[in-house]
Amino acid sequence: MAVVVETLEKLERKMTLTLPVGVIHSEVQSRLKRLARTVKMDGFRPGKVPMNVVSQRYGYSVHYEVMNDKVGEAFTSAANEAKLRVAGQPRITEKEGSPEGEMAFDAVFEVYPEVKLGDLSGAEVQKLSAEVTPAAIEKTLDILRKQRRSFAQRAMEAPAQNGDRVTVDFEGKIDGEAFPGGKAEDFQFILGDGQMLKEFEDATAGMKAGESKTFQLAFPADYHGKDVAGKSADFMVSLKKIEAAHLPEVNEALAKSLGIADATVQGLHADIRKNLEREVKARVLSRNKQSALDALAAAAELDLPNAAIQAELERLIAGARADLKQRGVKDSDKAPIPEEIFRPQAERRVRLGLVVGELVRSHALQARPEQIKAHIDELAASYEKPAEVVRWYYGDNKRMADVEAMVVENNVTEFILAKAKIQEKSIDFDELMGQS
């Protein structure tokens, strides 16, 4: 087999492969003979079908399989010999005018780029830090209490106020016509929780049990119900029942109901602090990791292989279709999803993957067994039975691969932060957690 490799453009290469016709013919005949031993045809006993009949029936498909196999083997062998890192699948076409007794093919493909890592000493990386404050603990405690609140019916003369659970009948009309989802009976919601549109809550607040009211409501332009989005409706609401919320006291009973090992008020606060500190650590690490990786990618020089970008696009689109299917969208597998929506994300992922891979190789930042063990132990620590969680991770190769990838990312992040110019920034707890 003679091999010629030429550069077309940037990462694109072309390789010419030649195969002896005799080798292909011999392999086709060998496979047809094996097939003849087991093939079943009407009018013949198993294994007694004449070769010419088998060739007539299966010759084309077997020849096609052999060609694919032999060309694939030749391409792999030639790429290995030339020490090429091939990105994606090659486009292979048969050449015309081959020498007698040979078949020639052109394989056009891309190779992975040479990655030039930039000087990180000049890169600026913002490094966040955050603290769990007493206010954050109290806020979390209030949320836990709200999740366990009970309700008791108010007196008839008491007006509805924020925090109350109200039971209403309502009916809405647009231009005098009813619309889907615009009517309900014995509908319950909690005032101030944002379950209903603000205009609906504002109209209900201050009403007493037994009262009715009409009001106008303007649906936002981005409202999830497309039939009514951007339209105004006339509503009638009748308030049937008001129930006042009762929050459980902060005491040992609450701590016990939450499954706190040290079922005391002090133990409850300590447990909340521990969980919040774990969450803060994870979120700060994620944000700092993102900043570090962005700096690494910006400092590097490389060309992106289109084959890798296309493969990433296909993965992202498949993920989007799976998400639509999970949400119950009909024919989600046929939904038109333009590639361009995901192209920036796909290019960024490919770029980061190549740059991070080069950094890991050149600076030996692979995950060490003791690092993987420490990471799993940390993940398991928040569960009631850590040993079972550890076994769960070690019992599955994919889960272990995910952990290894996380450890490698952490190693890369630490390496970058140690080299770059760091801009320390303290961030408010609520801002970090995405709360108002």
Sequence and secondary structure as in RCSB ss.txt:
>XXXX:A:sequence
MAVVVETLEKLERKMTLTLPVGVIHSEVQSRLKRLARTVKMDGFRPGKVPMNVVSQRYGYSVHYEVMNDKVGEAF
TSAANEAKLRVAGQPRITEKEGSPEGEMAFDAVFEVYPEVKLGDLSGAEVQKLSAEVTPAAIEKTLDILRKQRRS
FAQRAMEAPAQNGDRVTVDFEGKIDGEAFPGGKAEDFQFILGDGQMLKEFEDATAGMKAGESKTFQLAFPADYHG
KDVAGKSADFMVSLKKIEAAHLPEVNEALAKSLGIADATVQGLHADIRKNLEREVKARVLSRNKQSALDALAAAA
ELDLPNAAIQAELERLIAGARADLKQRGVKDSDKAPIPEEIFRPQAERRVRLGLVVGELVRSHALQARPEQIKAH
IDELAASYEKPAEVVRWYYGDNKRMADVEAMVVENNVTEFILAKAKIQEKSIDFDELMGQS
>XXXX:A:secstr
  EEEEEEETTEEEEEEEEEHHHHHHHHHHHHHHHHTT   TTS TT   HHHHHHHHHHHHHHHHHHHHHHHHH
HHHHHHTT  EEEEEEEEE SS  TTEEEEEEEEEE    B   GGG EEEEEE    HHHHHHHHHHHHHHT E
EEE  TTS   TT EEEEEEEEEETTEEEEEEEEEEEEEETTSSSS HHHHHHHTT  TT EEEEEEE  TT S 
TTTTT EEEEEEEEEEEEEEE   SSHHHHHHTT SS SHHHHHHHHHHHHHHHHHHHHHHHHHHHHHHHHHHH 
B    HHHHHHHHHHHHHHHHHHHHHTT TTGGG    GGGTHHHHHHHHHHHHHHHHHHHHHT    HHHHHHH
HHHHHTTSS HHHHHHHHHT HHHHHHHHHHHHHHHHHHHHHHHSEEEEEE  HHHHHT  
